[in-house]
Amino acid sequence: MKTPELVVSAIPHIHSGNSIRKIMINIMIALAPAVLIGVYFFGMDTIRVIAIAVGSAIGWELLLQKIMGRPVAINNLTGAAGGLILAMILPPTAPWWMICIGTLIMILLGKEIYGGLGNNPFNGVLIAWVVLQMSYPDQMMYWLAPPGDFMTESPPLEVLKTEGVQAVSEYFSTGGLLMGNTTGFIGEVSSLMLLIGGAYLLIKKVIPWQIPAGFLAGIILFSGIFWLANPQEYANPFFHLLAGGAMIAAFFIATDMTSSPVTPKGMLIFGLLCGVMTVVIRQWGAWDDGAYYAVFLISVLTPLLDKIKPKVYGR
């Protein structure tokens, strides 16, 4: 009779069913409402910007991975999803060459130069956006007004910066900001569509709730303090919540897995700091909208926030 052999194997684990590809598909599905409203307001310009951004991002990813001798991994759709998010924070008038420069920066400086997916300390979409904003301010601020009875030719936060709170009250309504009756980047115009997409990601458990909750709470609480103190000088919290890049930053950019904290407390603090910094930049900074800059700056603190660890069981 053969003596049974001792077999030592790893503890069995239950797979969540998630994969990078599946996560990216869900992110793109979540952005679909904002894409559709962008097409409704800006027409073929929206399709043009998205097609160039997604196509060039995939092309740059394929080329750079071959040049660097890495396995081609375009099937995980990280390049496509990144290209779509970048397109959503560009104006519908963006020229093709600027979009291609942006996607090259996103793939090269945002991912491949650090060793590929998961090794990048910063969000590649934000690196690309900041470079484009600094390098081509005229192209990044050349707005295309939605057809029909739109509120103003300038984005809401630009009106706040240049004309003050009274102009904001005159030109913008909560319903208009929700539905997208404003000028701005493609994915910013309708907060309602972004909320629908964000809710989808939360229901599917693609993103943690702590980051968007902290982000939006930080905007409401910090802007609310100044609004209560002097409503004649400072805009109300709901305007800050619905205008500009707050929604897309909270649900689709700040929740980037590689550049955000990994613990629940760290995520919540990260979101709060991003929300507060957004209001600080909007009210006292040189830029109209501080949402993207805020996430970029606060992501520097991610290694520090990752030190906030849960208690070890039994201690």
C-alpha positions as CSV (number, residue, x, y, z in Angstrom):
1,M,0.0,0.0,0.0
2,K,1.4,3.4,-1.0
3,T,1.9,5.8,1.9
4,P,0.0,9.1,1.4
5,E,2.3,12.1,0.7
6,L,1.9,15.3,2.7
7,V,0.8,18.0,0.3
8,V,1.3,21.6,1.5
9,S,-0.5,24.2,-0.5
10,A,-1.7,27.8,-0.1
11,I,-4.8,28.6,1.8
12,P,-7.8,28.6,-0.6
13,H,-9.1,32.0,-1.4
14,I,-12.4,33.2,-2.9
15,H,-11.9,35.3,-6.0
16,S,-14.0,38.5,-6.1
17,G,-14.7,38.0,-9.8
18,N,-13.1,41.4,-10.5
19,S,-10.3,42.0,-13.0
20,I,-8.6,45.1,-14.3
21,R,-10.4,44.7,-17.6
22,K,-13.8,44.4,-15.9
23,I,-13.1,47.4,-13.7
24,M,-12.2,49.5,-16.7
25,I,-15.3,48.4,-18.5
26,N,-17.5,49.5,-15.6
27,I,-15.7,52.9,-15.4
28,M,-16.5,53.4,-19.1
29,I,-20.1,52.3,-18.6
30,A,-20.4,54.8,-15.7
31,L,-19.2,57.6,-17.9
32,A,-21.7,56.8,-20.7
33,P,-24.4,59.2,-19.3
34,A,-22.0,62.1,-19.3
35,V,-20.7,61.1,-22.7
36,L,-24.3,61.1,-24.1
37,I,-25.1,64.5,-22.6
38,G,-21.9,65.8,-24.0
39,V,-22.9,64.6,-27.5
40,Y,-26.3,66.2,-27.0
41,F,-24.8,69.6,-26.1
42,F,-21.7,69.6,-28.3
43,G,-22.5,67.2,-31.1
44,M,-19.8,65.7,-33.2
45,D,-17.0,67.6,-31.4
46,T,-17.6,65.4,-28.4
47,I,-17.3,62.2,-30.5
48,R,-14.2,63.6,-32.2
49,V,-12.3,64.4,-29.0
50,I,-13.3,61.0,-27.4
51,A,-12.3,59.0,-30.5
52,I,-8.9,60.7,-30.8
53,A,-8.2,60.4,-27.1
54,V,-9.1,56.8,-26.7
55,G,-7.5,55.7,-30.0
56,S,-4.3,57.6,-29.5
57,A,-4.0,56.3,-25.8
58,I,-4.3,52.7,-27.0
59,G,-1.8,53.4,-29.8
60,W,0.8,55.1,-27.5
61,E,0.4,52.3,-25.0
62,L,1.0,49.6,-27.6
63,L,4.0,51.5,-29.0
64,L,5.7,52.2,-25.7
65,Q,5.2,48.7,-24.3
66,K,6.9,47.3,-27.4
67,I,9.8,49.9,-27.2
68,M,10.3,49.1,-23.5
69,G,10.2,45.4,-24.1
70,R,7.2,44.8,-21.9
71,P,4.3,42.4,-22.7
72,V,1.6,44.2,-24.6
73,A,-1.3,44.7,-22.2
74,I,-3.8,46.9,-24.1
75,N,-6.5,44.3,-23.6
76,N,-6.8,45.3,-19.9
77,L,-8.4,48.6,-21.3
78,T,-6.5,50.8,-18.9
79,G,-5.3,53.0,-21.8
80,A,-8.8,53.2,-23.3
81,A,-10.4,54.1,-19.9
82,G,-7.7,56.7,-19.2
83,G,-8.2,58.2,-22.7
84,L,-11.9,58.5,-22.1
85,I,-11.5,60.2,-18.7
86,L,-9.0,62.6,-20.2
87,A,-11.3,63.4,-23.1
88,M,-14.1,64.2,-20.5
89,I,-11.9,67.0,-18.9
90,L,-11.0,68.6,-22.2
91,P,-12.9,71.3,-24.1
92,P,-14.9,70.1,-27.1
93,T,-12.8,72.4,-29.2
94,A,-9.5,70.7,-28.3
95,P,-7.3,70.3,-31.4
96,W,-6.2,66.8,-32.4
97,W,-2.5,67.4,-31.9
98,M,-3.1,68.6,-28.3
99,I,-5.2,65.5,-27.5
100,C,-2.4,63.2,-28.8
101,I,0.2,65.1,-26.8
102,G,-2.0,64.7,-23.7
103,T,-2.5,60.9,-24.2
104,L,1.3,60.4,-24.8
105,I,2.1,62.2,-21.5
106,M,-0.6,60.2,-19.8
107,I,0.8,56.8,-20.9
108,L,4.5,57.7,-20.8
109,L,4.8,59.9,-17.7
110,G,1.7,58.5,-16.0
111,K,2.4,54.8,-16.3
112,E,5.1,53.2,-18.4
113,I,8.1,55.2,-17.2
114,Y,7.5,53.9,-13.7
115,G,7.3,50.3,-14.8
116,G,3.8,49.9,-16.0
117,L,0.4,49.6,-14.4
118,G,0.3,49.8,-10.6
119,N,3.7,51.4,-10.2
120,N,2.8,55.0,-10.9
121,P,2.7,57.3,-7.9
122,F,0.4,59.9,-9.6
123,N,-2.7,59.7,-11.7
124,G,-1.6,59.7,-15.4
125,V,-4.8,61.6,-16.4
126,L,-4.0,64.4,-14.0
127,I,-0.3,64.6,-15.1
128,A,-1.5,65.0,-18.7
129,W,-4.2,67.5,-17.8
130,V,-1.9,69.7,-15.7
131,V,0.8,69.7,-18.5
132,L,-1.8,70.7,-21.1
133,Q,-3.3,73.3,-18.9
134,M,0.1,74.9,-18.3
135,S,1.4,74.6,-21.8
136,Y,-1.7,75.4,-23.9
137,P,-4.0,77.6,-21.8
138,D,-5.6,79.3,-24.8
139,Q,-6.7,76.0,-26.3
140,M,-7.8,74.6,-23.0
141,M,-10.0,77.7,-22.4
142,Y,-11.6,78.0,-25.8
143,W,-15.2,77.2,-25.0
144,L,-18.0,76.0,-27.2
145,A,-21.3,77.1,-25.8
146,P,-24.2,74.5,-25.9
147,P,-26.8,75.3,-28.6
148,G,-30.1,76.9,-27.6
149,D,-30.8,79.0,-24.5
150,F,-27.6,78.6,-22.6
151,M,-26.9,80.6,-19.5
152,T,-23.6,82.3,-20.4
153,E,-20.7,81.9,-22.7
154,S,-18.2,81.4,-19.8
155,P,-18.1,78.4,-17.4
156,P,-19.7,78.9,-14.0
157,L,-16.5,79.1,-12.0
158,E,-15.0,81.6,-14.5
159,V,-18.0,83.8,-14.0
160,L,-17.6,83.5,-10.2
161,K,-14.0,84.5,-10.4
162,T,-14.4,87.4,-12.8
163,E,-17.9,88.8,-12.0
164,G,-18.6,87.7,-8.5
165,V,-21.4,86.0,-6.5
166,Q,-24.2,88.3,-7.9
167,A,-23.5,87.3,-11.4
168,V,-23.6,83.6,-10.4
169,S,-27.0,84.1,-8.8
170,E,-28.2,85.8,-12.0
171,Y,-26.9,83.4,-14.6
172,F,-27.0,79.9,-12.9
173,S,-29.7,77.8,-11.4
174,T,-29.4,74.5,-9.5
175,G,-31.4,72.8,-12.2
176,G,-29.2,74.2,-15.0
177,L,-26.1,73.0,-13.3
178,L,-27.6,69.6,-12.7
179,M,-28.7,69.1,-16.3
180,G,-25.8,70.7,-18.1
181,N,-27.0,74.0,-19.4
182,T,-23.5,75.5,-19.1
183,T,-20.3,75.9,-20.9
184,G,-17.2,73.9,-19.9
185,F,-15.2,70.7,-20.4
186,I,-17.1,67.9,-22.1
187,G,-17.6,65.8,-18.9
188,E,-18.3,68.7,-16.5
189,V,-21.5,70.2,-17.8
190,S,-24.0,67.9,-16.2
191,S,-23.6,67.0,-12.6
192,L,-26.7,64.7,-12.7
193,M,-25.1,62.5,-15.3
194,L,-21.9,62.2,-13.3
195,L,-23.9,61.4,-10.1
196,I,-25.7,58.6,-12.0
197,G,-22.3,57.2,-13.1
198,G,-20.8,57.6,-9.7
199,A,-23.8,55.7,-8.1
200,Y,-23.3,52.9,-10.6
201,L,-19.6,52.5,-9.6
202,L,-20.6,52.5,-5.9
203,I,-23.3,49.9,-6.5
204,K,-20.9,47.7,-8.5
205,K,-18.3,48.2,-5.7
206,V,-15.7,49.4,-8.3
207,I,-14.8,52.4,-6.1
208,P,-14.8,52.9,-2.3
209,W,-17.5,55.2,-0.9
210,Q,-15.1,57.0,1.4
211,I,-13.2,59.1,-1.2
212,P,-16.2,60.6,-3.0
213,A,-18.1,61.0,0.3
214,G,-15.1,62.8,1.9
215,F,-14.5,64.9,-1.3
216,L,-18.1,66.2,-1.5
217,A,-18.3,66.7,2.3
218,G,-15.1,68.7,2.3
219,I,-16.5,71.0,-0.4
220,I,-19.8,71.5,1.3
221,L,-18.4,72.0,4.8
222,F,-15.5,74.3,3.9
223,S,-17.4,76.5,1.4
224,G,-20.4,76.5,3.7
225,I,-18.4,78.1,6.5
226,F,-17.5,81.1,4.3
227,W,-20.9,81.3,2.7
228,L,-22.6,81.5,6.1
229,A,-20.2,84.1,7.3
230,N,-20.6,86.3,4.2
231,P,-23.1,85.2,1.5
232,Q,-22.5,88.4,-0.4
233,E,-18.9,87.5,-1.2
234,Y,-18.8,83.7,-1.2
235,A,-20.9,81.3,-3.3
236,N,-23.1,78.8,-1.6
237,P,-21.9,75.2,-1.1
238,F,-24.3,73.7,-3.7
239,F,-22.9,75.9,-6.4
240,H,-19.4,74.7,-5.6
241,L,-20.7,71.1,-5.5
242,L,-22.4,71.2,-8.9
243,A,-20.1,73.5,-10.9
244,G,-16.9,72.6,-12.6
245,G,-15.0,69.4,-12.0
246,A,-16.1,68.5,-8.5
247,M,-18.3,65.5,-9.5
248,I,-16.0,64.0,-12.1
249,A,-13.0,64.5,-9.8
250,A,-14.8,62.9,-6.8
251,F,-16.0,59.8,-8.5
252,F,-13.7,59.2,-11.5
253,I,-10.3,60.8,-10.7
254,A,-9.7,60.9,-7.0
255,T,-10.6,57.2,-6.8
256,D,-7.7,56.1,-9.0
257,M,-6.5,53.0,-7.2
258,T,-2.8,53.5,-7.7
259,S,-2.6,57.1,-6.4
260,S,-5.1,57.0,-3.6
261,P,-4.8,55.5,-0.1
262,V,-5.7,51.9,0.6
263,T,-7.2,52.1,4.1
264,P,-10.8,53.3,4.8
265,K,-9.6,56.1,7.2
266,G,-6.9,57.2,4.8
267,M,-9.4,57.3,1.9
268,L,-11.8,59.4,4.0
269,I,-9.1,61.9,5.0
270,F,-7.8,62.0,1.4
271,G,-11.3,62.8,0.1
272,L,-11.8,65.5,2.7
273,L,-8.5,67.2,2.0
274,C,-9.2,67.1,-1.7
275,G,-12.6,68.8,-1.2
276,V,-11.1,71.5,1.1
277,M,-8.2,72.1,-1.3
278,T,-10.7,72.5,-4.2
279,V,-12.4,75.3,-2.4
280,V,-9.2,76.9,-1.3
281,I,-7.9,77.1,-4.9
282,R,-11.3,78.3,-6.3
283,Q,-11.6,81.1,-3.7
284,W,-8.0,82.3,-3.4
285,G,-6.0,80.6,-6.2
286,A,-5.2,81.8,-9.7
287,W,-7.3,79.1,-11.4
288,D,-11.0,79.1,-11.7
289,D,-11.5,75.5,-10.8
290,G,-9.3,73.8,-8.3
291,A,-10.7,70.2,-8.4
292,Y,-8.1,68.6,-10.6
293,Y,-5.2,70.5,-9.1
294,A,-6.4,69.6,-5.6
295,V,-6.4,65.9,-6.3
296,F,-3.0,66.1,-7.9
297,L,-1.5,68.0,-4.9
298,I,-3.2,65.9,-2.2
299,S,-2.1,62.6,-3.9
300,V,1.4,63.6,-2.7
301,L,0.2,62.7,0.8
302,T,-0.9,59.2,-0.1
303,P,2.2,57.4,1.3
304,L,1.7,59.3,4.6
305,L,-2.0,58.5,4.7
306,D,-1.3,54.8,4.0
307,K,0.5,54.8,7.4
308,I,-3.0,55.1,9.0
309,K,-3.5,51.3,9.5
310,P,-6.2,49.3,11.2
311,K,-5.5,47.7,14.6
312,V,-4.0,44.2,14.4
313,Y,-6.5,41.6,15.5
314,G,-5.8,40.5,19.1
315,R,-3.9,43.7,20.2
